[in-house]
Amino acid sequence: QLVEHKLKLLVEQGCSEEETKQAMKDLGLKRAKLYGWPNSYAFTKSMGEMLLGHYRENLPIVIIRPTIITSTFSDPFPGWIEGLKTV
């Protein structure tokens, strides 16, 4: 409901696609910080985990999250990272 309302306002204001994307990103970050999360990634990750916990009933669940992947040790050269993006 909040998202639909925000999108409607942006359309009414005649915002471009780029302005709309930025406004929605800002809204996500604002909501994440409102609930004590440092960014929208951590916020939505937590939301997903909470939903799994809530709807699992008697099904045992294991959430496996690999550690952050960092640079290479040697190949193709030490410190090489492909496609790193952080928000």
C-alpha positions as CSV (number, residue, x, y, z in Angstrom):
1,Q,0.0,0.0,0.0
2,L,2.8,2.4,0.9
3,V,4.7,1.6,-2.3
4,E,1.6,1.9,-4.5
5,H,0.8,5.3,-2.9
6,K,4.4,6.5,-3.5
7,L,4.4,5.4,-7.1
8,K,1.0,7.1,-7.7
9,L,2.4,10.4,-6.3
10,L,5.5,10.2,-8.5
11,V,3.3,9.6,-11.6
12,E,1.1,12.5,-10.6
13,Q,4.2,14.7,-10.3
14,G,5.4,13.7,-13.7
15,C,8.6,12.2,-12.5
16,S,10.9,10.5,-15.0
17,E,11.8,6.8,-14.8
18,E,15.2,7.7,-13.4
19,E,13.6,10.0,-10.8
20,T,11.1,7.3,-9.9
21,K,13.8,4.7,-9.4
22,Q,15.8,7.0,-7.2
23,A,12.7,8.0,-5.1
24,M,11.9,4.3,-4.6
25,K,15.4,3.5,-3.6
26,D,15.4,6.4,-1.1
27,L,12.0,5.1,0.3
28,G,13.5,1.6,0.7
29,L,16.5,2.9,2.5
30,K,14.4,5.2,4.7
31,R,12.2,2.3,5.7
32,A,15.2,0.0,6.4
33,K,16.7,2.6,8.7
34,L,13.4,3.3,10.4
35,Y,13.4,-0.3,11.6
36,G,17.1,-0.3,12.6
37,W,18.7,-1.9,9.6
38,P,21.8,-0.3,7.9
39,N,20.4,-0.8,4.4
40,S,17.6,-2.2,2.4
41,Y,19.5,-5.4,1.7
42,A,19.9,-6.3,5.4
43,F,16.2,-5.3,6.0
44,T,14.7,-7.4,3.2
45,K,17.0,-10.4,4.1
46,S,15.7,-10.2,7.6
47,M,12.1,-9.9,6.4
48,G,12.6,-13.1,4.3
49,E,14.0,-15.0,7.2
50,M,11.2,-13.9,9.5
51,L,8.6,-15.0,6.9
52,L,10.3,-18.4,6.6
53,G,10.2,-18.8,10.3
54,H,6.6,-17.8,10.5
55,Y,5.2,-20.0,7.8
56,R,7.4,-23.1,8.2
57,E,5.0,-24.8,10.6
58,N,6.7,-28.1,11.5
59,L,9.1,-28.1,8.6
60,P,12.7,-27.8,9.8
61,I,14.5,-25.0,8.0
62,V,18.2,-24.2,7.6
63,I,19.2,-20.8,6.2
64,I,22.7,-20.9,4.7
65,R,24.3,-17.7,3.8
66,P,27.8,-17.9,2.3
67,T,30.3,-15.4,3.6
68,I,31.0,-12.3,1.6
69,I,33.2,-13.1,-1.4
70,T,36.3,-11.0,-1.5
71,S,39.2,-10.7,-3.9
72,T,41.2,-13.5,-5.4
73,F,44.4,-14.8,-3.8
74,S,46.3,-15.2,-7.1
75,D,44.3,-15.8,-10.3
76,P,44.1,-13.8,-12.6
77,F,46.1,-11.6,-10.2
78,P,46.1,-10.9,-6.4
79,G,43.2,-8.7,-5.3
80,W,41.1,-9.1,-8.5
81,I,37.4,-8.6,-8.0
82,E,34.8,-9.0,-10.8
83,G,31.6,-7.1,-10.7
84,L,31.7,-5.9,-7.1
85,K,28.7,-3.7,-6.2
86,T,27.7,-2.4,-2.8
87,V,25.0,-0.1,-1.9
